[in-house]
Structures are given as C-alpha cells and as structure tokens.
Amino acid sequence: MIRAALFAIAFAFTLQAQDAREIVRRSVDRDARNFERFRDYTFQQLTEQQLLDKRGSATRTESELNDVLILGGRFYYRLLEKDGRPLSEKDSRKEQEKLDREAAKRARESERTRAKYERDRLEERKFAREIPDAFNFTLLGEERIDGLPVWKIRAEPKPGFKPRESRAGIFKNVRGTLWIDQAGYQWVKAEIDVINTISWGLFILRIPPGARIEFSQMRVNDEVWLPKQVHVRADAKLGLLKTFRANVDITYRNYRKF
C-alpha cells in the first residue's frame, strides 16, 4: 500500500511537470501568432529610464514618448515628447521631415531588400521556440489577474540544455515565473531573474546576476495579445566603463489597427 501511495505521488508530480511544459509549449505557439499580428497595429511607446546611485536613489531621469508607425512593413519610431514635454514646433517639424525621408526611402526599397528585412525579423524570434526545451517547469497553482484565471508556473534552467539557436543560449542564465491565461494560453505576466552574467555584442554590454525583468501583456480588440508594460532593474557594464545601475520602464498604449 505504501509503495502504491508513493508511486501515485511520484506519478502526480510527473504528470504535473508534463502539464506545465505542455501549457508553456502552447503559450509559445500563441506568442508566435501574436508576433505576426503585431505589425497590424500602430501604438505609442513611453520609455522612462532612471540612473541610480549605490543607495538606489535616482541621479538622472530621462523619458521619451514615441509614436510607433508601420513603414514598408517595419516599425518606425517618431518622437513626440522628451522628458515629459512635447516637442517644440521646430523639433516637431524636424521629426516630420525625418519621417517623410524614411517613408520615401522605404518606398524605393527593392523586393530583395524587403525580403531580407523580413528574414531578419523572423530570425529574431526563432530562439523563443526553444523555451519549452530550455527549462524544467513546475505548476505552482492557479491565480487571477485582472479577473482572468491563470496558471502560475515556475521555470528553472534545464541542466545540459544545448540551444539550437545562438540567442537561445540566454535561457541557461535566467529563471522565472510565468502567469499564463487558462482560456487562451497567453502570457499575462512574467518575472525573470538573471542568475549568470549575460553579455551582448561581443561583451560590449554585460548584465551580472541580480537583474530582474518583468513584463505584462493585454488583450487588444478581442483578437490579439500585445505588450502592456516592461520593467527592467539591472546593474550593467558598458564596454570597459564602470558599472551603472538603472531602472527602465516601457509602457505601450493607444494601440490602433493599421
């Protein structure tokens, strides 16, 4: 009887792990569809950055509000506000001139050039397909976020994971918690912690352990899930310069069907 009970418990934990991985696998498939629908929308993006001292107090704060448009099938960022203040008439005119030049440039692009941009765009997201294989998942339970029932899932790096895409190597250096919508298998929220140093651009930018990335998504027009907010808290080192500490908040709003 004891052996049977132990077997049942072990089977339950195994089934739970399989269910958690299947939930994540389905959510990655849904995310790929959202990525394709993203270009159907224009929106505004507010980026706020705080540089902090050793005590965590802000020493400098900067912000930009951009109108994100679609030109030639790609995003274009048009500056609307700087540090909370609308652009002057002169600067607004310069931004419009930049937009006009870029629109004309992209309109003249050859099909070959556009195809290359499209290949590059798709390559940027291929690594996300490896998420189900890169982690061990544990279903922690069920919660509600904004009235939606969600699964709460813990993701720990899987020992021995060998990425097929070079960008997927980052998964060995992070762990996190996911909140996934039960109705549509969408990522409602995620919290990601850096546990090993992450480097970008041939070690130009290095982020040591302790950094945290949080992001959330929202349903738009009852047809697609798109980014809502991203928060990054990190110490980082740029090249050979000294380490800097920063908070970065990115807010997405005013989605409009393109």
Secondary structure, 3 states (H helix, E strand, C coil): CHHHHHHHHHHHHHHHHHHHHHHHHHHHHHHHHHHHHHHHEEEEEEEEEEEECCCCCEEEEEEEEEEEEEECCEEEEEEEEECCEECCHHHHHHHHHHHHHHHHHHHCCCHHHHHHHHHHHHHHHHHHHHHHHHEEEEEEEEEEECCEEEEEEEEEECCCCCCCCHHHHHHHHEEEEEEEECCCCCEEEEEEEECCCEEECCCCEEECCCCEEEEEEEEECCCEEEEEEEEEEEEEEECCCCEEEEEEEEEEEEEEEC
